[in-house]
Amino acid sequence: MRNLKLLIEYDGTHFHGWQVQPELRTVQGVMQEVIARVVGHQVRLIGASRTDRGVHALGQVANFRATSTLPPSTLQRAFNALLPGDVVVKAVEEVPPRFHARFSATGKVYEYRLLLSPWPSAILRHFCWHLPEHLDLDAMRECCKLLLGVHDFSSFQLSGSDTRHPFREVRRAEVLERSPGHVVVTLEANAFLRGMVRSIVGTLVDVGRGRISPEGFREIMEARDRSRASPTAPPHGLFLLEVKY
């Protein structure tokens, strides 16, 4: 039985997230059906990240076990010939039996895209959060420095989550304006709590609006209380950029 690793890109707009759900279109569900057709038996596709409804991926990683003897390049061509246009397998690689897309990961990188413009974009409407206002990016960057290191991120965890260990190590936190009005928040950590990136972005945006000071942001982090943070940023601006091993 071979262990095969996939690098996947998808537009999450018309998916109800990664994980299989009855009667709903999910990335995992669509891919498992296609893989089964190619390899000739049912598979369980393990994803590195269970992205939510509407969230996109440029570098999702998944693995599955199969008896097929087809070479990786042939499998990649077959998968892409059968997959819908909003999912692409960018690479297929045979990996050691012990490899697990989720548990072998040592870190993940997400980016969140903002469009600061008086008018929305017809082309980018599914891929960024449009804000018709100016944001204080320097204040947002000051808060990013507070995120670095190991902290209890309970204040940025989705309400109702039951994670026993809310400590995570944030290794990178940046706010960049790639072109006028096109702002990207990049976060890298050893792992993320459920809803953590979008909760942080929502709170950073309120810092940029002047509703929360950098000191207030620090107090929100230290409170370890989700009700103190801002509303969660919408899902369509979020991209899983890379999974590290």
C-alpha positions as a Markdown table, in Angstrom:
| # | Residue | x | y | z |
|---|---|---|---|---|
| 1 | Met | 0.0 | 0.0 | 0.0 |
| 2 | Arg | 1.6 | 3.3 | -1.1 |
| 3 | Asn | 1.3 | 6.6 | 0.8 |
| 4 | Leu | 0.8 | 9.4 | -1.6 |
| 5 | Lys | 1.1 | 13.1 | -0.8 |
| 6 | Leu | -0.8 | 15.8 | -2.8 |
| 7 | Leu | -0.2 | 19.6 | -3.1 |
| 8 | Ile | -3.6 | 21.1 | -3.8 |
| 9 | Glu | -5.0 | 24.5 | -4.8 |
| 10 | Tyr | -8.7 | 25.4 | -4.6 |
| 11 | Asp | -11.1 | 28.2 | -4.8 |
| 12 | Gly | -13.3 | 27.7 | -1.7 |
| 13 | Thr | -16.2 | 29.9 | -2.9 |
| 14 | His | -18.5 | 27.1 | -3.8 |
| 15 | Phe | -17.4 | 24.6 | -1.2 |
| 16 | His | -18.7 | 24.0 | 2.3 |
| 17 | Gly | -15.1 | 23.8 | 3.6 |
| 18 | Trp | -12.6 | 21.0 | 3.4 |
| 19 | Gln | -14.2 | 18.3 | 5.5 |
| 20 | Val | -16.8 | 15.8 | 4.2 |
| 21 | Gln | -20.3 | 16.7 | 5.3 |
| 22 | Pro | -23.5 | 14.8 | 4.3 |
| 23 | Glu | -25.3 | 16.2 | 1.2 |
| 24 | Leu | -22.8 | 19.1 | 1.0 |
| 25 | Arg | -20.1 | 19.9 | -1.6 |
| 26 | Thr | -16.7 | 19.8 | 0.1 |
| 27 | Val | -13.2 | 19.7 | -1.1 |
| 28 | Gln | -12.4 | 16.4 | 0.6 |
| 29 | Gly | -15.6 | 14.8 | -0.6 |
| 30 | Val | -15.1 | 15.8 | -4.3 |
| 31 | Met | -11.5 | 14.7 | -4.2 |
| 32 | Gln | -12.1 | 11.4 | -2.6 |
| 33 | Glu | -14.6 | 10.5 | -5.3 |
| 34 | Val | -12.2 | 11.4 | -8.1 |
| 35 | Ile | -9.2 | 9.6 | -6.5 |
| 36 | Ala | -11.4 | 6.4 | -6.0 |
| 37 | Arg | -12.2 | 6.5 | -9.7 |
| 38 | Val | -8.5 | 6.7 | -10.7 |
| 39 | Val | -7.1 | 4.2 | -8.2 |
| 40 | Gly | -10.0 | 1.7 | -8.3 |
| 41 | His | -10.9 | 1.7 | -4.6 |
| 42 | Gln | -12.2 | 4.0 | -1.9 |
| 43 | Val | -9.7 | 6.1 | -0.1 |
| 44 | Arg | -9.5 | 8.4 | 3.0 |
| 45 | Leu | -7.9 | 11.7 | 2.1 |
| 46 | Ile | -6.3 | 13.3 | 5.1 |
| 47 | Gly | -5.9 | 17.1 | 4.9 |
| 48 | Ala | -3.3 | 19.2 | 6.7 |
| 49 | Ser | -6.0 | 21.9 | 7.4 |
| 50 | Arg | -9.7 | 21.7 | 7.7 |
| 51 | Thr | -10.4 | 25.0 | 6.0 |
| 52 | Asp | -13.9 | 26.5 | 6.6 |
| 53 | Arg | -16.6 | 27.3 | 4.1 |
| 54 | Gly | -15.4 | 29.9 | 1.6 |
| 55 | Val | -11.7 | 29.7 | 2.6 |
| 56 | His | -9.2 | 29.2 | -0.3 |
| 57 | Ala | -5.9 | 27.3 | -0.5 |
| 58 | Leu | -2.8 | 27.8 | -2.6 |
| 59 | Gly | -0.9 | 25.1 | -0.7 |
| 60 | Gln | -3.1 | 22.6 | 1.0 |
| 61 | Val | -1.4 | 19.3 | 1.6 |
| 62 | Ala | -3.2 | 15.9 | 1.8 |
| 63 | Asn | -2.3 | 12.3 | 1.8 |
| 64 | Phe | -4.0 | 8.9 | 1.1 |
| 65 | Arg | -3.0 | 5.3 | 0.8 |
| 66 | Ala | -3.6 | 3.3 | -2.4 |
| 67 | Thr | -2.7 | 0.1 | -4.1 |
| 68 | Ser | -2.4 | 1.7 | -7.5 |
| 69 | Thr | 1.0 | 1.3 | -9.2 |
| 70 | Leu | 0.5 | 4.3 | -11.5 |
| 71 | Pro | 3.4 | 6.8 | -11.3 |
| 72 | Pro | 2.8 | 10.1 | -9.6 |
| 73 | Ser | 2.8 | 12.1 | -12.8 |
| 74 | Thr | 0.2 | 9.9 | -14.3 |
| 75 | Leu | -2.0 | 10.2 | -11.2 |
| 76 | Gln | -1.7 | 14.0 | -11.3 |
| 77 | Arg | -2.8 | 14.1 | -14.9 |
| 78 | Ala | -5.7 | 11.8 | -14.2 |
| 79 | Phe | -6.9 | 13.6 | -11.1 |
| 80 | Asn | -6.8 | 17.0 | -12.9 |
| 81 | Ala | -8.7 | 15.6 | -15.9 |
| 82 | Leu | -11.6 | 14.6 | -13.6 |
| 83 | Leu | -11.6 | 17.3 | -11.0 |
| 84 | Pro | -13.8 | 20.4 | -11.4 |
| 85 | Gly | -12.2 | 23.7 | -12.4 |
| 86 | Asp | -12.1 | 25.0 | -8.8 |
| 87 | Val | -9.6 | 22.3 | -7.6 |
| 88 | Val | -6.2 | 21.6 | -9.0 |
| 89 | Val | -3.6 | 19.0 | -7.9 |
| 90 | Lys | -0.3 | 20.8 | -8.2 |
| 91 | Ala | 1.9 | 17.9 | -7.3 |
| 92 | Val | 1.8 | 14.2 | -6.4 |
| 93 | Glu | 4.6 | 12.5 | -4.5 |
| 94 | Glu | 5.1 | 9.1 | -2.9 |
| 95 | Val | 6.1 | 9.5 | 0.7 |
| 96 | Pro | 7.2 | 7.2 | 3.6 |
| 97 | Pro | 4.4 | 5.2 | 5.3 |
| 98 | Arg | 4.7 | 7.3 | 8.5 |
| 99 | Phe | 3.9 | 10.6 | 6.7 |
| 100 | His | 0.6 | 12.2 | 7.9 |
| 101 | Ala | -0.5 | 15.4 | 6.3 |
| 102 | Arg | -1.8 | 16.8 | 9.5 |
| 103 | Phe | 0.3 | 15.4 | 12.3 |
| 104 | Ser | 3.6 | 15.6 | 10.4 |
| 105 | Ala | 3.2 | 19.3 | 9.8 |
| 106 | Thr | 5.6 | 21.6 | 11.7 |
| 107 | Gly | 3.9 | 24.8 | 10.7 |
| 108 | Lys | 1.3 | 26.6 | 8.6 |
| 109 | Val | 1.2 | 29.9 | 6.8 |
| 110 | Tyr | -2.0 | 31.8 | 6.1 |
| 111 | Glu | -2.5 | 35.1 | 4.3 |
| 112 | Tyr | -5.6 | 37.3 | 4.5 |
| 113 | Arg | -6.3 | 39.8 | 1.7 |
| 114 | Leu | -7.9 | 43.2 | 2.2 |
| 115 | Leu | -9.0 | 45.6 | -0.5 |
| 116 | Leu | -9.0 | 49.2 | 0.7 |
| 117 | Ser | -10.9 | 51.1 | -2.0 |
| 118 | Pro | -14.0 | 53.3 | -2.3 |
| 119 | Trp | -15.5 | 50.7 | -4.6 |
| 120 | Pro | -15.5 | 46.9 | -4.5 |
| 121 | Ser | -13.9 | 44.8 | -7.2 |
| 122 | Ala | -16.1 | 42.6 | -9.4 |
| 123 | Ile | -13.1 | 40.3 | -10.1 |
| 124 | Leu | -11.8 | 40.0 | -6.6 |
| 125 | Arg | -15.1 | 39.9 | -4.7 |
| 126 | His | -14.6 | 36.3 | -3.7 |
| 127 | Phe | -10.9 | 36.7 | -2.8 |
| 128 | Cys | -10.6 | 39.7 | -0.5 |
| 129 | Trp | -12.4 | 41.6 | 2.2 |
| 130 | His | -13.5 | 44.9 | 0.7 |
| 131 | Leu | -13.2 | 47.9 | 3.2 |
| 132 | Pro | -14.1 | 51.3 | 1.7 |
| 133 | Glu | -11.9 | 53.1 | 4.3 |
| 134 | His | -8.4 | 54.0 | 5.3 |
| 135 | Leu | -6.6 | 51.8 | 7.8 |
| 136 | Asp | -3.7 | 52.7 | 10.0 |
| 137 | Leu | -1.3 | 50.0 | 8.9 |
| 138 | Asp | 1.5 | 51.1 | 11.2 |
| 139 | Ala | -0.8 | 50.6 | 14.2 |
| 140 | Met | -1.7 | 47.1 | 12.9 |
| 141 | Arg | 2.0 | 46.3 | 12.4 |
| 142 | Glu | 2.7 | 47.3 | 16.0 |
| 143 | Cys | 0.1 | 44.8 | 17.2 |
| 144 | Cys | 1.6 | 42.1 | 15.0 |
| 145 | Lys | 4.8 | 42.3 | 17.1 |
| 146 | Leu | 2.7 | 41.4 | 20.1 |
| 147 | Leu | 1.6 | 38.2 | 18.4 |
| 148 | Leu | 5.1 | 36.8 | 18.0 |
| 149 | Gly | 6.1 | 34.0 | 20.3 |
| 150 | Val | 4.2 | 31.5 | 22.4 |
| 151 | His | 1.0 | 32.8 | 23.8 |
| 152 | Asp | -2.4 | 31.6 | 25.0 |
| 153 | Phe | -4.6 | 32.7 | 22.0 |
| 154 | Ser | -8.0 | 31.9 | 23.6 |
| 155 | Ser | -9.2 | 35.4 | 22.8 |
| 156 | Phe | -8.9 | 34.6 | 19.1 |
| 157 | Gln | -10.4 | 31.1 | 19.2 |
| 158 | Leu | -13.8 | 30.5 | 17.7 |
| 159 | Ser | -16.5 | 30.5 | 20.4 |
| 160 | Gly | -17.5 | 27.0 | 21.3 |
| 161 | Ser | -14.2 | 25.4 | 20.5 |
| 162 | Asp | -13.0 | 22.8 | 23.0 |
| 163 | Thr | -9.2 | 22.9 | 22.5 |
| 164 | Arg | -7.5 | 21.8 | 25.7 |
| 165 | His | -4.2 | 23.6 | 24.9 |
| 166 | Pro | -4.8 | 27.1 | 23.5 |
| 167 | Phe | -1.0 | 27.9 | 23.4 |
| 168 | Arg | 0.4 | 28.4 | 19.9 |
| 169 | Glu | 3.8 | 29.8 | 18.7 |
| 170 | Val | 3.4 | 32.6 | 16.1 |
| 171 | Arg | 6.6 | 32.8 | 14.1 |
| 172 | Arg | 5.6 | 35.5 | 11.6 |
| 173 | Ala | 3.0 | 38.3 | 11.7 |
| 174 | Glu | 3.2 | 40.9 | 8.9 |
| 175 | Val | 1.0 | 43.5 | 7.3 |
| 176 | Leu | 2.1 | 44.5 | 3.8 |
| 177 | Glu | 0.6 | 46.7 | 1.2 |
| 178 | Arg | 1.6 | 44.9 | -2.0 |
| 179 | Ser | 0.1 | 47.6 | -4.2 |
| 180 | Pro | -2.1 | 50.7 | -3.4 |
| 181 | Gly | -5.1 | 49.5 | -1.5 |
| 182 | His | -4.1 | 45.8 | -1.7 |
| 183 | Val | -3.1 | 44.8 | 1.9 |
| 184 | Val | -2.1 | 41.3 | 3.0 |
| 185 | Val | -1.9 | 40.0 | 6.5 |
| 186 | Thr | 0.4 | 37.0 | 6.8 |
| 187 | Leu | 0.5 | 34.8 | 9.8 |
| 188 | Glu | 2.8 | 31.8 | 10.3 |
| 189 | Ala | 2.6 | 29.5 | 13.4 |
| 190 | Asn | 3.3 | 26.0 | 14.5 |
| 191 | Ala | -0.4 | 25.4 | 14.5 |
| 192 | Phe | -3.6 | 27.5 | 14.7 |
| 193 | Leu | -6.7 | 27.4 | 16.9 |
| 194 | Arg | -10.1 | 27.1 | 15.1 |
| 195 | Gly | -10.9 | 30.5 | 13.7 |
| 196 | Met | -7.7 | 32.1 | 15.0 |
| 197 | Val | -6.5 | 33.8 | 11.8 |
| 198 | Arg | -9.8 | 35.4 | 11.0 |
| 199 | Ser | -10.4 | 36.5 | 14.6 |
| 200 | Ile | -6.9 | 38.1 | 14.7 |
| 201 | Val | -7.6 | 39.8 | 11.3 |
| 202 | Gly | -10.9 | 41.1 | 12.5 |
| 203 | Thr | -9.3 | 42.6 | 15.6 |
| 204 | Leu | -6.4 | 44.1 | 13.6 |
| 205 | Val | -8.8 | 45.8 | 11.2 |
| 206 | Asp | -10.5 | 47.5 | 14.2 |
| 207 | Val | -7.0 | 48.6 | 15.3 |
| 208 | Gly | -6.5 | 50.1 | 11.8 |
| 209 | Arg | -9.9 | 51.8 | 12.1 |
| 210 | Gly | -8.8 | 53.4 | 15.4 |
| 211 | Arg | -11.4 | 51.6 | 17.5 |
| 212 | Ile | -8.8 | 49.6 | 19.4 |
| 213 | Ser | -5.3 | 50.9 | 20.4 |
| 214 | Pro | -2.2 | 48.7 | 20.4 |
| 215 | Glu | -2.4 | 48.7 | 24.2 |
| 216 | Gly | -6.0 | 47.6 | 23.9 |
| 217 | Phe | -5.0 | 44.8 | 21.6 |
| 218 | Arg | -2.5 | 43.6 | 24.2 |
| 219 | Glu | -5.2 | 43.6 | 26.8 |
| 220 | Ile | -7.5 | 41.6 | 24.5 |
| 221 | Met | -4.7 | 39.0 | 24.1 |
| 222 | Glu | -4.1 | 38.8 | 27.8 |
| 223 | Ala | -7.8 | 38.5 | 28.7 |
| 224 | Arg | -8.0 | 35.1 | 27.1 |
| 225 | Asp | -11.7 | 35.8 | 26.4 |
| 226 | Arg | -13.1 | 35.6 | 22.9 |
| 227 | Ser | -15.9 | 38.1 | 23.7 |
| 228 | Arg | -13.2 | 40.8 | 24.1 |
| 229 | Ala | -12.0 | 40.5 | 20.5 |
| 230 | Ser | -13.6 | 41.9 | 17.4 |
| 231 | Pro | -16.0 | 40.0 | 15.1 |
| 232 | Thr | -14.3 | 37.4 | 12.9 |
| 233 | Ala | -13.2 | 38.5 | 9.4 |
| 234 | Pro | -15.2 | 37.0 | 6.6 |
| 235 | Pro | -13.9 | 33.7 | 5.2 |
| 236 | His | -13.4 | 34.7 | 1.5 |
| 237 | Gly | -10.3 | 36.8 | 2.2 |
| 238 | Leu | -8.4 | 33.9 | 3.7 |
| 239 | Phe | -5.9 | 31.6 | 1.9 |
| 240 | Leu | -3.9 | 28.6 | 3.2 |
| 241 | Leu | -0.6 | 29.5 | 1.7 |
| 242 | Glu | 1.8 | 26.8 | 2.8 |
| 243 | Val | 2.1 | 23.8 | 5.1 |
| 244 | Lys | 5.6 | 23.2 | 6.5 |
| 245 | Tyr | 7.2 | 19.8 | 7.2 |
